[in-house]
């Protein structure tokens, strides 16, 4: 068989990496090559591959080192038994691609993952070697995110954190039973043990930086993980509970959710079709509620329907408010920040503006309308100087009034 060119390998391995959602370069230390030293920067713009939480456009070269794999996870397109084209980069080829794309202003960093070839330790060593060459031989100061392998030796994973801005370990599935059934080569305790070791390394490095000015950094952008949604029978309540435990136990920067996508030559144990993409979106919204709005996991779980899943037609915040109408309406001139953050339609910025504005004057409904995008959604849940919803909050058809209207797309829209 003829040897593959670098471009042929790139086509295969960039496509194989598209199923991994966990890439965003927020939170890393700011580095640049101003002054003529080094190459690259964690700042700047390019081709958009992801968005940071602050809305900044992130451009990353997102590839696999190889899609060969000795594991046979049912949901993975690169599993051992999958009939797909295979390719493998050498560490130097990944380095050359990264530098070439960076110099052309296509990217601001690298997201590198891999199938497992030969052994977990061998593959992890190859991943670390890419980062080492970039940092030490080329003084690359751009962003590097390395996907680590939980089965690898902890010392090798530690080396990855010394070169990378962020490391991540995928928990894969929300439940241990789902992981056992669909990924027989993986072990939930081993995955969480590896995440715990990374957390300990992060804490130790942070403490060392306080005591020693030149102590080495360890993954300054922290660690993240990813869960596949819809490949097993786990409900949204299961997923939210798992995400909450991961945030609490391992101080993760992000939990990413990836809707299961049917793959070629799929295993018979997998669903025949993917879950609605809106389900993934609802889980991200619930994640935001827990991270920025003060909701507890039990609050989000209370917003689920009888089947344990979040409603698809309305967002989790509105679903919770409709279930707990006794908490409303709240007075925008007197309510606490925590109460205002529970009002559907009021975001963190709008609540901050309300708190600042009411120090100077009593707010009317028109004042609130100017501070939010949709006063229609807010009106049933607030009181103002000139507004009280009376029976609106308790209307039986309130959900249908506030749910987004389904619209038929126009075939020849302008």
C-alpha positions in Angstrom: 0.0 0.0 0.0 1.3 3.4 -0.9 2.5 5.6 1.9 0.0 8.3 2.9 0.9 12.0 2.5 0.6 14.4 5.3 -2.4 16.0 3.7 -4.1 12.6 3.4 -3.4 11.9 7.1 -4.7 15.3 8.0 -7.9 14.7 6.2 -8.5 11.4 8.1 -7.3 12.5 11.5 -9.0 15.9 11.6 -12.3 14.3 10.6 -11.8 11.6 13.3 -11.4 14.3 16.0 -14.7 16.0 15.3 -16.6 14.0 17.8 -14.6 15.4 20.7 -16.4 18.6 22.0 -14.1 19.5 24.8 -12.0 22.3 23.5 -12.0 26.0 24.5 -8.9 28.0 25.5 -10.5 30.2 28.2 -8.7 30.4 31.5 -5.1 29.9 30.4 -2.2 32.3 31.2 -1.7 35.0 28.7 1.5 34.5 26.6 2.8 36.1 23.5 5.9 36.5 21.4 6.3 40.3 21.7 9.9 41.4 22.0 11.1 38.8 19.4 11.1 35.9 21.8 9.4 32.6 21.1 6.6 31.9 18.6 2.8 32.1 19.0 0.3 33.5 21.4 -2.8 32.5 23.3 -4.4 35.7 22.3 -5.7 36.6 18.8 -8.3 35.5 16.3 -8.4 33.1 13.4 -10.6 30.5 11.9 -13.3 29.7 14.4 -13.4 26.3 15.9 -14.9 27.0 19.3 -16.0 29.8 21.6 -14.8 30.8 25.0 -17.4 31.5 27.7 -16.7 35.2 27.2 -17.7 34.9 23.6 -14.1 35.1 22.2 -13.5 33.2 19.0 -11.1 30.3 19.5 -9.1 28.8 16.6 -7.5 25.4 17.2 -5.9 22.8 15.1 -8.0 19.9 16.4 -6.6 16.5 15.3 -5.8 13.0 16.5 -2.3 11.7 16.7 -3.7 8.4 15.3 -7.1 6.8 14.9 -5.7 3.3 15.4 -7.0 2.0 18.7 -6.6 -1.2 20.7 -9.9 -0.5 22.5 -13.3 -1.5 21.2 -15.7 1.1 22.7 -19.1 0.6 20.9 -19.9 4.3 20.5 -16.5 5.2 19.0 -16.0 5.5 15.3 -12.3 4.7 15.8 -12.8 1.5 17.8 -10.7 -1.5 17.0 -13.5 -3.3 15.1 -14.6 -0.2 13.1 -14.1 -0.3 9.3 -12.6 3.2 8.7 -9.6 4.5 7.0 -6.6 4.6 9.4 -3.7 7.0 9.7 -1.0 7.9 12.1 1.1 11.1 12.5 4.6 11.1 14.0 5.1 13.7 16.7 7.3 15.8 14.4 4.6 15.9 11.7 2.0 17.3 14.2 4.6 19.9 15.3 5.3 20.9 11.7 1.6 21.2 11.0 0.9 23.3 14.1 3.7 25.7 13.3 2.8 26.0 9.6 -0.9 26.7 10.4 0.1 29.2 13.1 2.4 31.1 10.9 -0.4 31.4 8.3 -2.7 32.8 11.1 -5.1 29.9 10.7 -5.0 28.8 14.4 -4.0 30.0 17.8 -3.3 26.7 19.3 -3.5 22.9 19.2 -6.0 20.4 20.5 -4.5 16.9 20.4 -6.1 13.6 21.2 -5.4 10.1 20.1 -6.6 6.5 19.7 -4.5 4.1 21.8 -1.8 2.3 19.8 0.5 -0.3 21.2 -0.2 0.7 24.8 -1.6 3.6 26.9 1.9 4.6 28.0 3.3 4.6 24.5 0.5 6.7 23.1 0.7 9.2 26.0 4.5 9.5 25.6 3.9 10.4 21.9 1.3 13.0 22.8 3.6 14.6 25.4 6.5 14.6 22.9 4.5 16.8 20.6 4.0 19.4 23.3 7.6 19.1 24.5 9.0 19.8 21.0 6.7 22.7 20.5 7.5 24.3 23.9 11.2 23.5 24.3 12.6 23.3 20.7 10.4 26.0 19.1 9.5 28.1 22.2 5.8 27.9 21.1 3.7 30.1 23.3 0.3 29.4 21.8 -2.4 27.4 23.5 -2.1 23.6 23.9 -4.8 21.3 25.0 -3.9 17.6 25.5 -6.4 14.8 25.9 -4.8 12.5 28.4 -5.3 8.7 28.8 -6.5 7.6 32.3 -4.9 4.2 31.9 -1.4 5.8 31.3 1.2 6.1 34.1 0.4 9.1 36.3 4.0 10.5 35.8 3.5 10.7 32.0 0.2 12.5 32.5 1.9 14.9 34.9 4.5 15.7 32.2 1.5 16.5 29.9 0.3 19.1 32.4 3.7 20.8 32.5 3.6 21.5 28.8 -0.2 22.0 28.2 -2.4 24.9 29.1 -5.3 22.5 29.7 -5.6 18.7 30.0 -8.8 16.7 29.9 -9.9 13.1 30.6 -13.2 12.0 29.2 -15.6 10.2 31.6 -17.3 9.1 28.4 -20.7 8.1 29.8 -22.9 9.4 32.7 -23.3 6.0 34.5 -21.0 3.3 35.5 -23.3 0.7 34.1 -23.4 2.4 30.7 -19.6 2.6 30.6 -19.3 -1.1 31.5 -21.7 -2.1 28.7 -20.5 0.2 26.0 -16.8 0.6 26.8 -15.7 -2.7 28.3 -12.0 -1.7 28.2 -12.5 1.3 30.4 -13.0 1.5 34.1 -15.0 4.3 35.8 -12.8 4.1 39.0 -9.6 4.4 37.0 -10.9 7.4 35.1 -11.9 9.2 38.3 -8.6 8.2 39.9 -6.7 9.9 37.1 -8.9 13.0 37.3 -8.2 13.1 41.1 -4.4 12.9 40.4 -4.6 15.8 38.0 -6.6 17.8 40.6 -3.9 17.1 43.2 -1.2 18.2 40.8 -3.1 21.4 40.0 -3.4 22.2 43.8 0.2 21.4 44.4 1.4 23.6 41.5 -0.7 26.5 42.6 0.7 26.3 46.1 4.2 26.1 44.8 3.7 29.2 42.7 2.7 31.1 45.8 5.9 30.1 47.6 8.4 30.0 44.7 8.3 32.6 41.9 9.8 30.3 39.3 7.9 27.1 40.1 6.7 25.4 37.0 3.1 25.9 35.9 0.8 22.9 35.6 -2.1 23.1 33.2 -3.0 26.8 34.1 -6.3 26.5 32.4 -7.3 23.5 34.5 -8.9 20.2 33.4 -12.2 19.4 31.6 -14.1 16.4 30.6 -16.8 15.2 28.1 -19.9 13.1 28.4 -21.7 11.5 25.5 -25.5 12.1 25.6 -28.0 9.6 24.2 -25.8 6.5 23.7 -27.2 4.8 26.8 -30.4 5.0 28.8 -29.1 7.8 31.2 -31.6 10.6 31.8 -30.9 14.3 32.0 -31.2 14.0 35.8 -28.5 11.3 35.8 -26.3 13.5 33.6 -26.8 16.6 35.7 -26.1 14.7 38.9 -22.9 13.2 37.4 -21.7 16.7 36.2 -22.3 18.2 39.6 -20.2 15.5 41.3 -17.4 16.0 38.8 -17.4 19.8 39.4 -17.4 19.3 43.2 -14.9 16.4 43.4 -12.4 17.5 40.7 -12.8 21.3 40.4 -13.3 20.9 36.6 -13.3 24.1 34.5 -15.9 22.6 32.1 -18.0 19.5 31.5 -18.8 19.3 27.8 -21.8 17.4 26.5 -21.7 15.7 23.1 -24.9 14.3 21.6 -24.4 10.7 20.4 -24.1 10.5 16.6 -24.7 7.3 14.7 -21.4 6.0 13.3 -20.5 3.7 10.4 -20.8 0.0 11.1 -22.4 0.8 14.4 -22.7 -1.9 17.1 -26.2 -3.4 17.6 -26.3 -2.2 21.2 -26.4 1.4 20.1 -29.5 3.5 19.4 -30.5 3.7 15.8 -30.8 7.4 15.7 -29.2 10.4 17.5 -31.0 12.3 20.3 -32.3 15.7 19.4 -29.5 18.3 19.3 -31.8 20.6 21.5 -31.3 18.0 24.3 -27.5 18.8 24.3 -28.4 22.5 24.3 -30.7 22.1 27.3 -27.9 20.3 29.2 -25.5 23.2 28.5 -28.2 25.6 29.8 -28.6 23.6 33.0 -24.8 23.6 33.4 -24.9 27.4 33.1 -27.6 27.6 35.8 -25.5 25.6 38.2 -22.3 27.5 37.5 -23.5 31.1 37.3 -27.1 31.3 38.6 -26.8 29.6 42.0 -29.0 26.6 41.1 -28.3 23.4 42.9 -28.3 20.0 41.0 -31.6 19.2 42.8 -33.1 22.4 41.4 -32.3 21.4 37.9 -33.5 17.8 38.5 -36.8 19.3 39.8 -37.2 21.0 36.4 -37.2 17.6 34.6 -40.3 15.9 33.4 -41.7 12.5 34.4 -39.1 10.6 32.3 -36.2 12.4 34.0 -35.4 14.5 31.0 -35.5 18.3 30.6 -38.3 19.6 28.5 -37.2 20.3 24.9 -39.7 23.1 24.1 -38.7 25.4 27.0 -35.4 26.1 28.8 -34.6 24.6 32.2 -35.0 28.0 34.0 -38.5 28.5 32.8 -39.3 24.9 33.5 -38.3 25.3 37.1 -40.2 28.6 37.5 -43.4 27.0 36.1 -43.1 24.2 38.6 -42.5 26.5 41.6 -44.9 29.4 40.9 -45.2 30.0 44.6 -41.7 31.7 44.5 -43.1 34.4 42.1 -43.7 37.2 41.4 -40.7 38.9 42.8 -40.4 42.6 43.3 -37.6 44.0 41.2 -37.2 46.9 43.6 -36.8 44.7 46.7 -35.9 41.1 45.7 -32.4 39.8 46.4 -29.9 39.0 43.7 -30.6 35.3 44.2 -34.3 35.7 43.7 -33.8 37.9 40.6 -31.5 35.3 39.0 -34.4 32.8 39.2 -36.6 35.0 37.0 -37.0 33.6 33.5 -35.6 36.0 30.9 -33.3 37.8 33.3 -29.6 37.1 32.8 -26.6 37.8 35.0 -25.9 41.1 33.3 -29.6 42.2 33.4 -29.8 41.4 37.2 -26.6 43.4 37.8 -28.1 46.4 36.0 -31.3 46.1 37.9 -29.5 46.1 41.2 -27.4 49.1 40.2 -30.4 51.1 38.8 -32.7 50.6 41.7 -30.3 52.4 44.0 -31.2 55.6 42.3 -34.9 55.2 41.5 -37.8 52.8 41.8 -38.0 50.7 38.7 -41.1 50.6 36.4 -41.9 47.9 33.9 -40.5 50.0 31.0 -37.2 50.3 32.9 -36.9 46.5 33.2 -37.8 46.2 29.5 -34.8 48.3 28.6 -32.5 46.0 30.6 -33.6 42.7 29.1 -34.1 41.2 25.7 -37.7 40.0 26.1 -40.0 41.6 28.6 -42.8 39.1 27.5 -41.0 36.2 29.3 -40.2 38.3 32.4 -43.6 39.9 33.0 -45.4 37.0 34.6 -42.7 36.6 37.2 -42.0 40.1 38.5 -43.6 43.1 40.2 -42.6 46.7 39.5 -43.9 50.1 40.6 -46.6 50.1 37.9 -46.9 46.4 37.3 -48.3 43.4 39.1 -49.2 40.2 37.1 -52.3 39.4 39.3 -53.5 36.0 37.8 -51.0 35.9 35.0 -48.5 33.9 37.0 -51.0 31.2 37.8 -52.5 30.8 34.3 -52.9 27.2 33.3 -51.7 28.0 29.8 -48.7 30.0 30.8 -46.3 27.5 29.4 -47.8 27.6 25.9 -47.8 31.4 26.0 -44.1 31.6 26.8 -42.8 28.6 24.8 -41.1 29.6 21.6 -43.4 29.3 18.7 -42.6 26.6 16.1 -42.0 28.2 12.7 -41.9 26.6 9.3 -38.7 27.5 7.5 -39.2 29.2 4.1 -37.7 27.4 1.2 -36.9 30.6 -0.7 -36.3 33.0 2.3 -34.5 36.2 1.3 
